[in-house]
């Protein structure tokens, strides 16, 4: 089995990273780290790619220290849809996402990645606050 971690490298995902590493280690599952670049960040694609690669390498290093097999995936598109697609593709037992703590109005106006994943993922979803 495997677990999927959806991350964007922002501070609110750091607890989700910690949780995913511990979850994968305790359950002896492979960890798939999905970093999704939103199309709205295309204007700064090179900077975003560099940031994404650094973030994923940091997670890969931490995972290696804990004996967790890790695959990193860099995708472009909808963060929620990408996380769901990877979970389906790898037969994940769980998807782990962080939450930014946005207000109800923010979720209504721009949507919530974690909420969309909770409603549509084919497996257990763990939202880390």
PyMOL commands that set and color helices and strands:
alter all, ss='L'
color gray80, all
select helices_A, chain A and resi 11-27+39-65+79-90+104-110+113-120
alter helices_A, ss='H'
color red, helices_A
select strands_A, chain A and resi 2-7+30-37+70-76+94-98+124-128
alter strands_A, ss='S'
color yellow, strands_A
deselect
rebuild
show_as cartoon
